[in-house]
């Protein structure tokens, strides 16, 4: 039961919503992860779900302090499932001990969803051995599995050295899948892989063509959202201090807290209330 819960966390960190353009509240920069507090939870006596969540966040932080704590959990924690959770998190950081454990789990996994999760983490870490497995899953007969892999693909970004993985090629292929749900999932992943360094132009051009020609209305809507997100990303990349962009929201909130009657402050009263 615990390992199933752990896979829920892995799915949560591997697949985050990326289709819709964030609103002003979503665009506010959130506080940085407090690594010492997460280490305390991970080492403490909290429920397994809380400890596993903290461990997953430590893996996301990729800090030396987090890596040291995770290695300690892997070596010495009395709960074998916590040791596994630490191994998963270490693999996300590219630590060889964690990667070795994940390779073993991937090779032994019977459940294809679990195999897809494990392969995606290994590919993201640049593990060349996992690419053939991940690529095979993108061609699975089950459209739900292909759609799941399409969501993972967006989180992997550009090819990592030695992995053989190219997110743009995979997502463009999946965006032409015979199943509408797979096409939609691929489109929602376009902006995520662009944020991670994949070239924008081929994905934007593909989204525009799909928006104009796809027979399925839900796919056209996914393409519209993908295009909106790409335009938003371009705008905020070129003018990061604009209102509605993360850095712009952060600046104007700080300015208006100092001077509530300043220029433009009357336009963001709701935003100020939400971020007191």
C-alpha positions, -999 to +999 in steps of 0.1 A: +000+000+000+028+024+008+046+019-025+013+027-043+011+059-023+047+067-033+038+063-070+010+087-065+036+113-054+058+105-083+029+110-107+022+143-090+058+155-095+061+141-130+029+156-143+019+191-135-008+212-154+009+230-182-019+237-207-037+268-195-021+303-193-018+311-155-039+338-141-025+367-120-027+348-087-009+317-101+018+339-116+030+353-082+063+338-072+059+313-044+084+310-015+114+288-019+114+254-004+126+253+031+151+224+029+159+222+067+122+219+075+117+192+048+146+173+062+131+174+097+098+160+084+115+134+063+135+122+093+107+125+118+078+104+130+051+118+108+028+096+087+043+079+057+025+101+033+039+133+049+074+119+050+072+107+014+060+141+003+089+159+021+113+134+005+099+141-030+103+178-024+139+173-013+145+155-045+131+185-064+153+210-045+185+193-058+205+210-030+236+194-015+220+194+020+190+176+006+212+150-011+231+143+021+198+138+040+184+115+014+215+094+013+213+091+051+176+079+048+185+055+021+213+039+043+197+040+078+160+045+079+142+016+095+112+018+071+121+001+038+095+021+019+111+054+031+144+040+018+127+035-015+112+070-015+147+084-008+161+063-037+134+078-060+142+113-049+180+107-053+174+095-088+155+127-096+187+145-086+209+123-108+225+104-079+239+071-092+227+051-062+192+063-067+194+057-105+206+021-100+177+014-077+152+028-102+167+008-131+161-023-111+125-013-103+118-004-140+132-037-153+110-056-128+078-035-131+048-054-144+024-025-143+030-003-174+020+029-156+046+023-130+072+014-157+063+047-175+069+067-143+102+051-136+114+054-172+105+091-173+125+098-142+155+079-155+153+096-189+150+130-172+181+122-153+199+114-186+200+076-182+205+062-217+193+027-207+158+040-200+152+057-233+142+025-253+117+017-226+102+051-226+101+053-264+084+019-265+057+032-241+050+061-264+039+035-290+018+014-265-015+000-278-034+015-248-042+052-256-045+060-219-009+049-214+002+069-245-016+100-231+002+095-197+035+092-214+027+124-234+022+142-201+056+129-188+073+139-221+067+176-215+085+175-182+117+160-197+127+190-219+156+189-244+177+158-249+200+151-220+235+140-229+236+103-237+198+097-233+189+098-269+157+115-259+143+145-278+111+158-264+102+179-294+102+149-318+082+127-294+056+153-287+052+162-323+046+126-331+021+121-303+003+153-313-006+134-345-018+103-327-050+086-339-065+091-304-078+125-295-069+122-259-033+115-267-032+145-291-046+167-264-021+155-238+008+161-261-004+197-268-008+204-231+029+194-228+042+217-255+046+247-231+063+227-204+090+214-228+095+249-242+101+262-207+127+235-203+147+245-234+130+228-264+128+250-295+096+270-296+090+274-334+082+238-345+059+233-315+041+266-320+037+260-357+023+225-350-002+239-325-014+265-349-020+239-376-038+215-353-059+244-340-070+251-376-074+216-389-080+189-362-115+174-364-119+170-326-131+201-307-113+191-275-080+188-294-086+222-310-092+236-276-060+221-263-042+236-293-057+270-285-045+268-249-011+257-260-008+287-283-020+310-255+005+296-231+033+299-257+024+336-264+023+343-227+057+327-222+072+347-251+057+379-237+071+373-202+105+362-216+108+395-235+091+418-209+095+400-175+084+430-155+050+432-172+019+429-150+007+393-152+042+378-154+057+363-123+085+389-119+062+417-129+036+407-103+063+404-077+076+439-084+043+457-086+030+440-054+061+452-036+058+487-050+021+490-042+027+477-006+052+506-001+029+531-019-007+519-022-016+551-042+011+545-068+005+542-105-014+510-114-021+500-078-058+505-082-058+478-109-044+451-086-064+455-055-076+419-056-041+407-062-028+426-032-056+411-010-047+376-021-011+381-013-011+399+020 
